[in-house]
Amino acid sequence: MNNKNLEKIKNSDILLKIKEYKEYYIIEININSLTAPSQRPRTTIKNDHFYDPLESYKKYIQRNIKNIIERCFKQFKIIEGYVEIKIEYSMIPPISWSKIKRYNAIKGFIKPVVKPDNDNIEKTIYDTLNKIIWKDDNQIVKNETIKFYNTEEFTNIIIKGYKNNIELKNKRINKDIIKKLSKKEKEFLNL
């Protein structure tokens, strides 16, 4: 990523909304630019160690989100349970395209089958939100990333994070539960 793109990202606004419910949070993070996709680690000139080319970018986003949380959402506690996440990645169609092709792109008839790859978008976001929103990205059990063309660039992140892992109310498997189990489930549980 060149310095011009990094400056554009650093000048972007970040909006954060947190809604708290009894057992979970709904967190919306809106970044008014495209999130930089993850890149391969690079080596230094001496080739003695690897470094992350996006480290300063990730720290910038982390700092901003952390500051917003400290200023506006003091009651927020880092998520300890499991996390479900949806990422919306809005791209502007290339200017080199014809008007009709750009129109079809923003109407959703043409999909962005171009770089960045979804997994690289996810990796940057997951790494950035570690220790800020959740403890570690291994807590993510469900994810969806959608790339689409639009008239403006932005990245929306919607997170449903459970405060704790849900404790089961039943300590034993009773007869009612056994009736609902399939044959394979009964074999697995040695019932």
N, C-alpha and C positions, 0 to 999 in steps of 0.2 A: 504494500500500500504506500503510495507516495505521500509526501508531507502536505500537499494541497488537500487531499482527502482527509487526512488526520485533522487538519485545521477546521475543515467543514464539520467533522464529527465533534470536535471539542467545542465548537460554537453552537451546538444543537441544544435545544431545551429538553429537559427530562421532567415528565409529570409522573407523580406517584400517588396512587389511591390505595388505601388499605381499609377494608371492611372486616370488622371482627365479629365472629359468631361464637357460639358456645364452644364448639369443638374444632373450628378451623378458621383460617383467614382467606379472604379473596383479595389478591394483590394485583393491581394493574400498573404496569410500567409502560409509559409511552415515550419513545425517543423520536424526536422529529428529524431523524436521519436514518440511514441504513446502518445497522450494526456491522462492524467490520468482521468478516468471516475469519475463522481460525486459520492459521498458516502453519506450515512445517517449521519446527525449530531450526534456527540457523546456527552456524558456527562462527566463532570469532575469526579474525584474520590469522591468528596463531593456531586455530583449530584445537584449542585446548579445552573448550567447553561449549555447550549449547546455550542459546538464549531464546526467549520468546519475543518475536518481533512486535507483538501486540501488548506487551506488558504495561507500557505507560498508558495505553488506551484503556485497558481493563481497569487499571488503578484509578484513572480519571472518572470512569463511570461508577466504580465502587465508592469513591470519595463523595461524589454527588448524591448517590442514593443514600449512603450512610448519613450525610448531613441533613437530607430531607427527613429521614426517619427520626434523627435526634431532635430536630426542630419541631416537627409536626406530629409524630406518632410515637411519643415516649413510652406508651403502654405496650408497644409491639415487642414481642419476644421472638427470638430466632426459632424457626420451625424445627421441631424435633421428630414429628411423625412423617408420614409419606406425603409426596408432592405430586400434583398433576399440573401440567403446564401446556399452554397453547401459545405459539409464536406466529404472529402475522407480519410478513416481510413484504412491504409494498415498494415496488420498483417503477421507475419511469421508463416507458418504452424508448428505444433508441431514436434520436432525432433523424437519423439517416433513413428511417422507414417512411413509406408513403403515408399520407394522411389517413387513408382508408385502413391501412394496416395498424397504424397507431390507435385509431378509433376502435377497431376490433380488439386490440390488446386491452385497452382500458375498460371495454365492455365485458371482458372475460372470455372472449372466444379464442384468443391466443394466450397460451400459458408460457411463463418464463422458464424454458428448459435450457437455461444458461447458468454460468457460475454466478454466485457462489452456490456450492452444494448445501443442501439442508443440514447435513451433519456438521459442516463447518460453522454455519450460523449458530446451531445449537451449542456446539462446544464453547464458542466465545461467551455466549450468554450464561451457560452453566458455570463456567470458570469464574465469570464476573460476579455471579450472585452467591457463590460459595462463601460461607461465614458471614454473609450480610443478611440474606433472606432465610437460607437453610444452612445446616451444618456442612453437608457434603452433597454433591449431585447424585450420589448413589441412592438418595431418598426419592428420586424421581421414578415413579412407577408407571406413569402414563404421560406421553408427550405427543404433540401434533405441531408440525411446522408447515405453514402455508406460504408459498411465494406467489405473488400476483402483480400484475401491472396496474398502475393507477396514475393519476395526474400529479401526485406528490410522493416523495420518499418518506417512509417512516417505518419504525419497528414497534409493534405492540406486543407486550408480554402479559399474559393473564395466568396467574398462579392460584391454585387452590391448595393450600397447605394445612395439613392437620397438625394441631398443637402437640398431640402425643399419639403414639400408636394406640389404636383402640383396644381396650381390654375386653376380653370375652366375658359375658355375664355367666354363662354356664361353665362350671368347672368340670363337669362330667358329661359324657354322652348318654342321654336318657333314651327311653323307648321311642318317643316321638321323633327324635332326631334320627335314630336308626331306621325308622320306617321310610324316611325321605332319601336315604342314601342309595346310590346305585350299587350294583354288584361289585364293580371295580373299586369303589370307595370303601365298601365293607371289607374286601380283601386287603386293601392297602392298610386299613386300620386294624386288621386282624380281628374282625367281629364275626 
